[in-house]
Amino acid sequence: MSRVLTEPDPASVREILTPEGIPLRFELAGAGDRAAAFFIDMLIWGLAVGLIALLASAFAPTDDAAEPGETNRWVIAVVTLFTFVSRVFYFIWFEARWRGATPGKSRIGIRVMDRNAEPLRVDAIIVRNFMREIEVWVPIALLTQPELLWPDAPPLLGLFSVGWLIVLVLMPLFNRDRLRVGDMVAGTVVVLSPRAALRTDLGGREVERSVKKAAQFTFSKKQLEVYGIYELQVLEELLRRQDPYKREAVHAVCQRIQRRIQWRGDPVRTERFLREFYTAVRAHLEQRMLLGKRKKDKHS
């Protein structure tokens, strides 16, 4: 889904300093975007559950000696198990593989990111999605089928479940960074997606080629392999910035990069150095991807 580019709401914009020392701005995802993404994901998941239910019914035991209702119990057990496992691991698998985006999030244009701008960890993804069971599905189960979780449930359990559901589901509306409980525990935040792929322009392909011809700095293959796509995108955001603090950020980032890649030349604190380094790393990563080698970040 293409997103119309508008001026972001200042109240939804955050800026953090990445481990590379680059100030990174991002815009928090709105409640409507998150709800729409969740609806799409639940629709996909629901279709998968329905398909498994049909397959379980088709291949259920048909022994004539079976007691009445035994086949139905077998189908219910299979579908119940698949429902729980798939509901949790649907989100975990996609967010881990798609850099914090499920099909629903990708369609709406949002994703999960680490609140410290570090690469999103698998353990954080697992935590935030298991917490959804406590936030949403446990109170729904207590409300709709209390006998499954609490056979002798008191009459007020339904009222308690409704309150539990309302408070936790609406939690993003009650905190500044729109975090649900799972985000608070996992150290994540849901934001509008930046460009997911390496963009073709910091001036376009022609500018890239002209920059290469007039390159002032030369980088070795070992130096170009230090960073990955994530760091390149962060560097791109810095180069695109237009604000009074950009010059100071450029100086600081040049120093960090040169120390990281063990730069042997004289210290350079200019935007030209960053642009040429960006162009060289980008070309190197694109060549690797043509060979089927994808380097997500410096830890890969």
C-alpha positions as CSV (number, residue, x, y, z in Angstrom):
1,M,0.0,0.0,0.0
2,S,1.5,3.3,-1.0
3,R,1.4,6.0,1.7
4,V,0.7,9.6,0.8
5,L,3.7,11.7,1.9
6,T,2.5,14.4,4.3
7,E,4.1,16.4,7.0
8,P,4.4,14.2,10.1
9,D,2.6,15.1,13.2
10,P,5.3,16.6,15.5
11,A,3.8,14.7,18.5
12,S,4.4,11.4,16.7
13,V,8.0,12.0,15.7
14,R,10.9,10.6,17.8
15,E,14.6,11.0,17.5
16,I,17.1,8.6,19.0
17,L,20.9,8.1,18.7
18,T,21.9,4.8,17.0
19,P,24.9,2.8,18.2
20,E,26.8,4.3,15.3
21,G,26.2,7.8,16.7
22,I,23.7,8.8,14.0
23,P,20.6,10.7,15.1
24,L,17.6,8.7,13.6
25,R,14.1,10.2,13.3
26,F,11.1,8.0,12.9
27,E,7.3,8.4,13.1
28,L,5.2,6.4,15.4
29,A,2.4,4.3,13.8
30,G,-1.1,5.4,14.6
31,A,-3.8,3.4,16.3
32,G,-5.7,3.1,13.0
33,D,-2.7,1.7,11.1
34,R,-2.0,-0.8,13.8
35,A,-5.6,-1.9,14.0
36,A,-5.9,-2.3,10.2
37,A,-2.7,-4.3,10.1
38,F,-3.9,-6.6,12.9
39,F,-7.2,-7.1,11.0
40,I,-5.4,-8.1,7.8
41,D,-3.2,-10.5,9.8
42,M,-6.1,-12.0,11.6
43,L,-7.9,-12.5,8.3
44,I,-5.0,-14.4,6.8
45,W,-4.6,-16.4,10.0
46,G,-8.3,-17.2,10.1
47,L,-8.3,-18.5,6.6
48,A,-5.4,-20.8,7.5
49,V,-7.2,-22.1,10.5
50,G,-10.4,-22.7,8.4
51,L,-8.3,-24.6,5.9
52,I,-6.8,-26.8,8.6
53,A,-10.2,-27.4,10.1
54,L,-11.5,-28.6,6.7
55,L,-8.5,-30.9,6.2
56,A,-8.8,-32.3,9.8
57,S,-12.5,-33.1,9.1
58,A,-11.6,-34.8,5.8
59,F,-8.9,-37.0,7.3
60,A,-10.5,-37.6,10.7
61,P,-10.7,-41.3,11.8
62,T,-13.8,-43.0,10.5
63,D,-13.6,-46.3,12.5
64,D,-17.1,-47.7,12.8
65,A,-16.3,-48.9,16.3
66,A,-15.6,-45.4,17.5
67,E,-17.9,-43.9,20.0
68,P,-20.3,-41.1,18.8
69,G,-18.6,-37.7,18.9
70,E,-15.1,-39.2,19.0
71,T,-14.3,-37.9,15.5
72,N,-15.5,-34.5,16.4
73,R,-13.3,-34.4,19.5
74,W,-10.3,-35.4,17.4
75,V,-11.0,-32.6,14.9
76,I,-11.5,-30.1,17.8
77,A,-8.2,-31.1,19.4
78,V,-6.2,-30.7,16.1
79,V,-7.8,-27.3,15.3
80,T,-7.4,-26.0,18.9
81,L,-3.7,-27.0,18.9
82,F,-3.1,-25.5,15.5
83,T,-5.0,-22.3,16.4
84,F,-2.7,-21.6,19.4
85,V,0.6,-22.5,17.7
86,S,-0.1,-20.7,14.5
87,R,-1.5,-17.6,16.1
88,V,1.8,-17.1,18.0
89,F,4.3,-18.2,15.5
90,Y,2.6,-16.4,12.5
91,F,3.7,-13.1,14.0
92,I,7.0,-14.4,15.3
93,W,8.0,-15.9,11.9
94,F,7.1,-13.0,9.8
95,E,8.5,-10.3,12.1
96,A,11.8,-12.2,12.4
97,R,12.0,-12.8,8.6
98,W,10.6,-9.5,7.3
99,R,12.5,-7.0,9.5
100,G,9.6,-6.5,11.9
101,A,6.7,-6.6,9.4
102,T,3.9,-9.2,9.0
103,P,1.9,-9.3,5.8
104,G,-0.6,-7.0,7.5
105,K,2.0,-4.5,8.7
106,S,3.8,-4.6,5.3
107,R,0.5,-3.9,3.5
108,I,-0.3,-0.9,5.7
109,G,3.3,0.4,5.8
110,I,4.3,-0.1,9.4
111,R,6.9,-2.3,11.2
112,V,8.3,-3.2,14.6
113,M,11.7,-1.7,15.5
114,D,14.0,-1.8,18.5
115,R,13.5,1.3,20.7
116,N,17.3,1.8,20.8
117,A,17.5,1.6,17.0
118,E,19.5,-1.6,17.2
119,P,18.8,-4.6,14.9
120,L,15.5,-6.2,16.0
121,R,16.3,-9.3,18.1
122,V,14.5,-12.6,17.8
123,D,14.0,-12.8,21.6
124,A,12.3,-9.4,21.6
125,I,10.0,-10.6,18.8
126,I,9.1,-13.7,20.8
127,V,8.4,-11.8,24.0
128,R,6.2,-9.2,22.4
129,N,4.1,-11.8,20.6
130,F,3.7,-14.1,23.6
131,M,2.6,-11.1,25.6
132,R,-0.3,-10.7,23.1
133,E,-1.7,-14.0,24.5
134,I,-2.0,-12.3,27.9
135,E,-3.2,-9.0,26.6
136,V,-5.8,-10.3,24.2
137,W,-6.5,-14.0,23.9
138,V,-6.6,-15.0,27.6
139,P,-9.3,-12.5,28.5
140,I,-11.2,-13.4,25.4
141,A,-11.1,-17.1,26.3
142,L,-12.2,-16.3,29.9
143,L,-15.0,-14.3,28.5
144,T,-16.2,-16.7,25.9
145,Q,-15.2,-20.1,27.3
146,P,-14.4,-19.7,31.0
147,E,-15.0,-23.4,31.7
148,L,-11.9,-24.3,29.7
149,L,-9.5,-22.2,31.8
150,W,-11.5,-22.0,35.1
151,P,-14.1,-24.7,35.5
152,D,-15.6,-23.2,38.7
153,A,-15.3,-19.6,37.5
154,P,-17.1,-17.0,39.7
155,P,-19.9,-14.9,38.1
156,L,-17.8,-11.7,38.1
157,L,-15.1,-13.3,35.9
158,G,-16.8,-12.1,32.7
159,L,-16.8,-8.5,34.0
160,F,-13.2,-8.8,35.0
161,S,-12.2,-10.2,31.6
162,V,-13.9,-7.3,29.8
163,G,-12.1,-4.8,32.0
164,W,-8.8,-6.6,31.5
165,L,-9.3,-6.6,27.7
166,I,-10.2,-2.9,27.5
167,V,-7.3,-1.7,29.6
168,L,-4.6,-3.8,27.9
169,V,-5.9,-3.3,24.3
170,L,-6.2,0.4,24.8
171,M,-2.8,0.7,26.5
172,P,-1.2,2.4,23.4
173,L,-3.6,5.3,23.8
174,F,-2.4,6.0,27.4
175,N,1.3,6.4,26.9
176,R,3.4,8.8,24.9
177,D,5.1,6.3,22.6
178,R,1.9,4.3,21.9
179,L,3.3,1.1,23.3
180,R,1.3,-2.0,24.1
181,V,2.4,-4.1,27.1
182,G,4.3,-6.4,24.8
183,D,6.3,-3.5,23.4
184,M,7.1,-2.3,26.9
185,V,8.4,-5.7,28.0
186,A,10.3,-6.4,24.7
187,G,11.8,-2.9,24.2
188,T,10.1,-2.4,20.8
189,V,8.0,0.2,19.2
190,V,5.8,0.2,16.0
191,V,6.7,2.9,13.5
192,L,5.9,3.9,9.9
193,S,8.1,1.9,7.6
194,P,11.2,3.5,6.1
195,R,12.2,2.5,2.6
196,A,12.6,-1.2,2.9
197,A,15.0,-1.6,0.0
198,L,18.2,0.2,-1.0
199,R,16.8,3.2,-2.8
200,T,18.0,4.1,-6.2
201,D,18.6,7.7,-5.5
202,L,20.7,9.9,-3.4
203,G,20.7,11.8,-6.6
204,G,20.0,8.9,-8.8
205,R,22.0,6.3,-10.8
206,E,23.7,8.9,-13.0
207,V,24.9,10.8,-10.0
208,E,26.2,7.6,-8.4
209,R,28.2,6.8,-11.6
210,S,29.6,10.4,-11.7
211,V,30.5,10.2,-8.0
212,K,32.4,6.9,-8.7
213,K,34.4,8.5,-11.5
214,A,35.4,11.5,-9.4
215,A,35.9,9.5,-6.2
216,Q,38.3,11.1,-3.8
217,F,38.4,8.2,-1.4
218,T,39.1,4.5,-2.0
219,F,37.9,1.7,0.3
220,S,39.0,-1.9,0.5
221,K,36.7,-4.9,0.3
222,K,37.3,-5.5,4.0
223,Q,36.2,-2.0,4.9
224,L,33.1,-2.3,2.7
225,E,32.1,-5.5,4.4
226,V,31.9,-4.0,7.9
227,Y,28.4,-2.6,7.5
228,G,25.1,-4.1,6.2
229,I,21.8,-2.9,4.8
230,Y,20.5,-1.6,8.1
231,E,23.5,0.7,8.7
232,L,23.4,1.9,5.1
233,Q,19.8,2.9,5.5
234,V,20.6,4.8,8.7
235,L,23.5,6.6,6.9
236,E,21.2,7.5,4.1
237,E,18.8,9.1,6.5
238,L,21.6,11.3,7.8
239,L,22.7,12.3,4.3
240,R,19.1,13.3,3.5
241,R,18.7,15.4,6.5
242,Q,18.4,19.2,6.3
243,D,18.7,20.8,9.7
244,P,21.2,23.0,11.7
245,Y,22.6,19.9,13.5
246,K,23.6,18.0,10.4
247,R,27.1,19.3,10.3
248,E,27.9,18.1,13.9
249,A,26.3,14.7,13.2
250,V,28.4,14.3,10.0
251,H,31.6,15.0,11.9
252,A,30.7,12.5,14.6
253,V,29.7,9.8,12.2
254,C,32.8,10.3,10.0
255,Q,34.9,9.7,13.1
256,R,33.0,6.6,14.2
257,I,33.0,5.0,10.7
258,Q,36.7,5.7,10.2
259,R,37.5,4.1,13.5
260,R,35.3,1.2,12.8
261,I,36.7,0.5,9.3
262,Q,40.3,1.2,10.5
263,W,40.8,4.1,8.1
264,R,44.5,4.5,7.3
265,G,44.4,7.9,5.7
266,D,44.2,11.3,7.3
267,P,41.1,11.9,9.4
268,V,38.2,13.3,7.2
269,R,35.2,15.1,8.7
270,T,33.2,16.0,5.5
271,E,29.9,15.0,4.0
272,R,31.7,14.0,0.8
273,F,33.5,11.2,2.7
274,L,30.2,9.8,3.9
275,R,28.6,10.1,0.4
276,E,31.4,8.3,-1.2
277,F,31.5,5.6,1.5
278,Y,27.7,5.3,1.1
279,T,28.0,4.8,-2.7
280,A,30.8,2.3,-2.3
281,V,29.0,0.2,0.4
282,R,25.8,0.3,-1.5
283,A,27.5,-1.0,-4.7
284,H,29.2,-3.7,-2.7
285,L,26.0,-4.9,-1.0
286,E,24.1,-4.9,-4.3
287,Q,26.8,-7.0,-5.9
288,R,26.5,-9.5,-3.0
289,M,22.8,-9.7,-3.3
290,L,23.1,-10.6,-7.0
291,L,25.1,-13.6,-5.8
292,G,22.4,-14.4,-3.3
293,K,24.3,-13.1,-0.3
294,R,22.3,-10.7,1.9
295,K,24.0,-8.8,4.7
296,K,21.3,-7.4,6.9
297,D,23.5,-5.5,9.4
298,K,27.0,-5.4,10.9
299,H,26.2,-8.4,13.1
300,S,25.4,-10.7,10.2
